[in-house]
Amino acid sequence: MNVAKGARNDVDGVLLLNKPRGISSQQAVARAKRLFAARKAGHTGTLDPMADGLLPIGFGEATKFAQFLLDSDKQYLAILQLGATTNTGDAEGEILERHPVGVSVDAIDAVLRRFTGPQVQTPPMHSAVKVDGKPLYAYARAGLAVERKAREICIHFMQLVDFSNKLLKIRVSCSKGTYIRVLAEEIGAALGCGAHLCGLTRETAGDLGLGGAVSIAELEAMDMSQRMARLLATDTFASSLPRLMTDAGVQQRLISGQRVPLPEAAPGLYRLYGDTDTFFGVGEVAEGILRARRLLIQSREPAPSPDGLSNPQVTG
């Protein structure tokens, strides 16, 4: 693919990027977008600048289905520095307190087991969660602390990987909305010596893994055809949903905004495929009726749906 300087193309698909430390997720998206000369791109869950690892990026039509991956479980490899707490909960903050570290592997295992399962967690002040339309980190930078709502999370498992020289390395599988920085602080408090996060790598997001990811440096060394070959299918972000095959008539009715009786289908969200086994969107069955929830555009100049269902927001 030859692209004129400054030109943008309608690129559709999913890129698994191995984000390096030192740049924000948005900066990583901007660099990938430039390398693909794409009109539209977005990521599916922020990684802090100090973190690296899997950052799935959607291009074009794939961005419509990003919410399904945002809602998925994640797995991280985290490194905790025991014996010191910071004002941000990670290595980018200022040291608040130092304590001696005299913990055993058995004590660590016991604490990790205590933090496994459903629980509530309050987002840190140094986070992108918005209060009154303003991200919490903006309040923190101004020296202000605001009330934050605790959220329900679940730690599916935590595994001790290594412990030496006051550095505790753990693998964490967790639900969406989990802040590993907060978890590091809580583990440090439970161990009685304090801790902060000093390294974080995202290994998986839903069914997607870091093993299939490509770095920015690798992308830069490729030509455009090689980059395009790294893109996954447009339905990748919705891969956790069950498939629903439709014939040409049902597909056209859904595209035109009509509802289709489907009493035999269980309630829930589905990936929709046409009679040529081509993905065309996500639908929802409720009370035996199938309706479109998020559809690929059928052309680059789509006609509006009669009742606004051709491209509504995902509700599930």
C-alpha positions as CSV (number, residue, x, y, z in Angstrom):
1,M,0.0,0.0,0.0
2,N,1.5,3.3,-1.1
3,V,0.3,6.3,1.0
4,A,0.9,9.9,0.0
5,K,2.5,12.0,2.7
6,G,-0.3,13.4,5.0
7,A,-2.9,11.1,3.4
8,R,-5.2,9.0,5.6
9,N,-6.8,5.7,4.7
10,D,-9.8,3.7,6.0
11,V,-7.9,1.0,7.9
12,D,-10.1,-1.5,9.7
13,G,-8.8,-4.1,12.1
14,V,-7.1,-4.7,15.5
15,L,-3.4,-4.4,16.3
16,L,-1.8,-6.0,19.3
17,L,0.8,-3.5,20.4
18,N,3.5,-4.2,22.9
19,K,3.6,-0.7,24.5
20,P,7.0,0.4,25.8
21,R,7.5,2.1,29.1
22,G,7.9,5.9,29.1
23,I,5.0,6.9,26.8
24,S,1.3,7.2,27.4
25,S,-1.3,4.9,25.9
26,Q,-2.5,7.8,23.8
27,Q,1.0,8.6,22.5
28,A,1.3,4.9,21.5
29,V,-2.0,5.0,19.6
30,A,-0.9,8.2,17.8
31,R,2.4,6.6,16.7
32,A,0.6,3.5,15.5
33,K,-2.1,5.6,13.7
34,R,0.6,7.5,11.9
35,L,2.5,4.3,10.9
36,F,-0.7,2.9,9.4
37,A,-1.8,6.3,7.9
38,A,-5.2,5.5,9.5
39,R,-8.1,7.9,9.8
40,K,-9.3,6.5,13.1
41,A,-7.7,4.6,15.9
42,G,-8.2,4.0,19.7
43,H,-7.0,1.8,22.5
44,T,-9.0,-0.5,24.8
45,G,-7.8,0.3,28.3
46,T,-5.1,2.7,29.5
47,L,-1.7,1.6,30.5
48,D,0.2,4.2,32.6
49,P,3.5,5.6,31.1
50,M,5.5,3.5,33.6
51,A,3.8,0.3,32.5
52,D,4.4,-1.8,29.4
53,G,2.8,-4.7,27.7
54,L,-0.3,-5.5,25.7
55,L,-2.2,-2.5,24.4
56,P,-4.8,-3.6,21.8
57,I,-5.6,-0.9,19.3
58,G,-8.6,-0.7,17.1
59,F,-8.6,0.9,13.7
60,G,-11.6,2.2,11.9
61,E,-14.7,0.0,12.2
62,A,-13.0,-2.2,14.9
63,T,-13.2,0.7,17.3
64,K,-17.0,0.3,17.5
65,F,-16.5,-3.0,19.4
66,A,-13.8,-1.8,21.8
67,Q,-16.2,-1.9,24.8
68,F,-16.3,-5.6,24.8
69,L,-12.6,-5.8,25.5
70,L,-12.7,-3.0,28.0
71,D,-15.1,-5.1,30.0
72,S,-12.9,-8.2,29.9
73,D,-10.6,-9.6,32.5
74,K,-6.9,-8.6,32.4
75,Q,-3.7,-10.3,33.6
76,Y,-0.6,-8.5,34.8
77,L,3.0,-9.2,35.9
78,A,3.6,-6.7,38.7
79,I,6.7,-5.8,40.6
80,L,6.3,-4.3,44.1
81,Q,9.0,-2.5,46.0
82,L,8.5,-3.4,49.7
83,G,9.5,-1.1,52.5
84,A,8.6,2.2,51.0
85,T,5.3,4.0,50.2
86,T,4.9,6.9,47.7
87,N,2.3,9.6,47.2
88,T,1.2,8.1,43.9
89,G,1.4,4.4,44.8
90,D,4.0,3.8,42.2
91,A,7.7,4.6,41.5
92,E,6.9,7.9,39.8
93,G,5.8,9.5,43.1
94,E,7.7,10.9,46.1
95,I,8.7,8.6,49.0
96,L,6.4,9.1,52.0
97,E,7.6,6.5,54.4
98,R,10.3,3.8,54.7
99,H,10.0,0.7,56.8
100,P,12.2,-2.4,57.4
101,V,11.3,-5.5,55.5
102,G,11.2,-8.7,57.4
103,V,8.6,-10.9,55.7
104,S,8.8,-14.5,54.7
105,V,7.5,-16.2,51.6
106,D,4.9,-18.0,53.7
107,A,3.6,-14.6,55.0
108,I,3.5,-13.3,51.4
109,D,1.5,-16.3,50.2
110,A,-0.9,-15.9,53.1
111,V,-1.5,-12.2,52.2
112,L,-2.0,-12.9,48.5
113,R,-4.6,-15.5,49.4
114,R,-6.4,-12.9,51.5
115,F,-6.7,-10.5,48.6
116,T,-8.1,-13.1,46.2
117,G,-11.8,-12.9,45.4
118,P,-14.5,-10.2,45.1
119,Q,-13.8,-6.9,46.9
120,V,-14.2,-3.2,46.7
121,Q,-11.4,-0.8,45.7
122,T,-11.3,3.0,45.7
123,P,-9.6,4.5,42.6
124,P,-6.4,6.4,43.4
125,M,-6.2,10.2,43.1
126,H,-3.5,9.8,40.4
127,S,-5.9,8.2,37.9
128,A,-7.9,9.1,34.8
129,V,-11.3,8.5,36.5
130,K,-13.4,11.7,36.1
131,V,-15.2,13.5,38.9
132,D,-17.4,16.4,37.7
133,G,-15.9,16.1,34.2
134,K,-12.3,16.4,35.5
135,P,-9.8,13.6,35.8
136,L,-8.7,12.8,39.3
137,Y,-5.0,13.3,38.4
138,A,-5.8,17.0,37.7
139,Y,-7.1,17.4,41.2
140,A,-4.1,15.6,42.6
141,R,-1.7,17.8,40.7
142,A,-3.4,20.8,42.2
143,G,-2.9,19.4,45.7
144,L,-6.6,18.5,46.1
145,A,-8.2,15.3,47.3
146,V,-11.8,14.6,46.3
147,E,-14.3,12.0,47.3
148,R,-14.2,8.9,45.1
149,K,-16.7,6.1,44.8
150,A,-15.5,2.6,45.6
151,R,-16.1,0.1,42.9
152,E,-16.6,-3.7,43.0
153,I,-13.7,-5.7,41.5
154,C,-12.5,-9.3,41.6
155,I,-9.0,-10.7,41.9
156,H,-9.3,-14.1,40.3
157,F,-5.9,-15.2,41.3
158,M,-2.5,-13.9,42.5
159,Q,0.7,-15.9,42.1
160,L,4.0,-15.3,43.7
161,V,6.6,-15.3,40.9
162,D,9.8,-14.1,42.8
163,F,10.9,-12.4,46.0
164,S,14.4,-11.1,46.5
165,N,16.1,-7.8,47.5
166,K,12.8,-6.3,48.7
167,L,11.3,-6.8,45.3
168,L,8.1,-8.8,45.1
169,K,7.0,-10.1,41.7
170,I,3.5,-11.3,41.4
171,R,1.1,-12.4,38.6
172,V,-2.4,-11.0,38.9
173,S,-5.6,-11.9,37.1
174,C,-8.4,-9.4,37.7
175,S,-11.6,-7.9,36.6
176,K,-11.9,-4.6,34.8
177,G,-11.4,-1.5,36.8
178,T,-8.7,-3.0,39.1
179,Y,-5.9,-0.6,39.9
180,I,-2.7,-2.6,40.5
181,R,-1.1,0.4,42.2
182,V,-3.8,0.3,44.9
183,L,-3.4,-3.4,45.2
184,A,0.3,-3.0,45.7
185,E,-0.3,-0.5,48.5
186,E,-2.8,-2.8,50.2
187,I,-0.5,-5.8,50.0
188,G,2.3,-3.7,51.5
189,A,0.1,-2.5,54.3
190,A,-1.0,-6.1,55.1
191,L,2.6,-7.2,55.2
192,G,3.4,-4.4,57.7
193,C,6.2,-2.8,55.7
194,G,4.5,-0.8,53.0
195,A,5.0,-1.1,49.3
196,H,4.6,0.7,46.0
197,L,4.4,-0.5,42.4
198,C,7.7,-0.2,40.5
199,G,7.0,-2.3,37.4
200,L,3.9,-3.5,35.5
201,T,3.4,-5.5,32.4
202,R,0.0,-6.3,31.0
203,E,0.1,-9.9,29.7
204,T,-3.5,-10.5,28.6
205,A,-6.7,-8.7,27.9
206,G,-9.6,-11.1,27.5
207,D,-8.5,-13.8,25.0
208,L,-5.7,-11.7,23.6
209,G,-2.1,-12.2,24.7
210,L,1.2,-10.4,24.7
211,G,2.8,-13.2,22.8
212,G,1.1,-12.0,19.6
213,A,1.9,-8.3,20.0
214,V,4.4,-6.2,18.0
215,S,6.5,-3.4,19.2
216,I,6.6,0.2,17.8
217,A,10.2,-0.3,16.8
218,E,9.2,-3.5,14.9
219,L,6.4,-1.6,13.1
220,E,8.7,1.2,12.1
221,A,11.0,-1.3,10.4
222,M,8.2,-2.8,8.4
223,D,6.8,-1.6,5.1
224,M,3.0,-0.9,4.9
225,S,2.1,-4.3,3.5
226,Q,3.9,-6.0,6.5
227,R,2.1,-3.7,8.9
228,M,-1.3,-4.5,7.4
229,A,-0.5,-8.2,7.7
230,R,-0.3,-7.7,11.5
231,L,-3.9,-6.6,11.8
232,L,-6.4,-9.0,13.2
233,A,-10.0,-9.2,12.1
234,T,-12.6,-6.5,12.9
235,D,-14.5,-8.8,15.1
236,T,-11.5,-9.5,17.4
237,F,-12.7,-7.3,20.3
238,A,-16.1,-9.1,20.3
239,S,-14.5,-12.6,20.2
240,S,-15.9,-13.5,23.7
241,L,-19.5,-13.3,22.4
242,P,-21.2,-16.4,20.9
243,R,-21.6,-16.5,17.1
244,L,-25.0,-16.2,15.5
245,M,-25.3,-17.1,11.8
246,T,-28.0,-15.3,9.8
247,D,-29.3,-15.6,6.3
248,A,-29.3,-12.8,3.8
249,G,-32.9,-11.8,4.6
250,V,-32.3,-11.5,8.4
251,Q,-29.0,-9.7,7.8
252,Q,-30.7,-7.1,5.6
253,R,-33.6,-6.6,8.1
254,L,-31.1,-6.0,10.9
255,I,-29.1,-3.6,8.8
256,S,-32.2,-1.6,7.9
257,G,-33.1,-1.3,11.6
258,Q,-35.8,-3.9,11.9
259,R,-36.3,-6.4,14.8
260,V,-36.3,-10.1,14.0
261,P,-38.2,-12.7,16.0
262,L,-35.8,-15.4,17.3
263,P,-37.6,-17.3,20.1
264,E,-35.1,-20.2,20.1
265,A,-32.1,-18.0,21.1
266,A,-31.0,-17.4,24.7
267,P,-31.1,-13.8,25.8
268,G,-27.8,-11.9,25.5
269,L,-25.3,-10.4,23.0
270,Y,-24.1,-12.2,19.9
271,R,-21.6,-11.7,17.1
272,L,-23.6,-11.5,13.9
273,Y,-22.5,-13.2,10.7
274,G,-24.1,-13.3,7.3
275,D,-24.7,-16.2,4.9
276,T,-21.2,-15.8,3.6
277,D,-19.8,-16.2,7.1
278,T,-18.9,-12.5,7.2
279,F,-19.0,-10.6,10.4
280,F,-21.4,-7.6,10.2
281,G,-21.9,-6.5,13.8
282,V,-23.3,-7.3,17.3
283,G,-26.9,-7.9,18.1
284,E,-28.9,-8.6,21.3
285,V,-31.7,-11.0,21.9
286,A,-34.2,-10.0,24.5
287,E,-37.6,-11.6,25.0
288,G,-37.2,-13.7,21.9
289,I,-36.5,-10.7,19.7
290,L,-33.1,-10.0,17.9
291,R,-32.1,-6.4,17.2
292,A,-28.9,-4.8,16.1
293,R,-26.7,-3.1,18.7
294,R,-23.6,-2.2,16.8
295,L,-23.1,-2.8,13.1
296,L,-20.3,-2.3,10.6
297,I,-21.1,0.3,8.0
298,Q,-22.2,-1.3,4.8
299,S,-20.5,1.5,2.8
300,R,-18.5,4.6,3.5
301,E,-21.6,6.7,3.1
302,P,-24.3,4.7,5.0
303,A,-27.9,5.8,4.9
304,P,-29.4,6.5,8.4
305,S,-31.6,3.8,9.9
306,P,-35.4,4.5,10.2
307,D,-35.4,4.0,14.0
308,G,-31.7,4.7,14.8
309,L,-30.8,1.0,15.4
310,S,-28.2,0.7,12.7
311,N,-25.4,2.0,15.0
312,P,-26.7,2.4,18.6
313,Q,-24.5,2.2,21.6
314,V,-23.8,-1.2,23.1
315,T,-25.9,-1.8,26.1
316,G,-24.6,-5.1,27.3
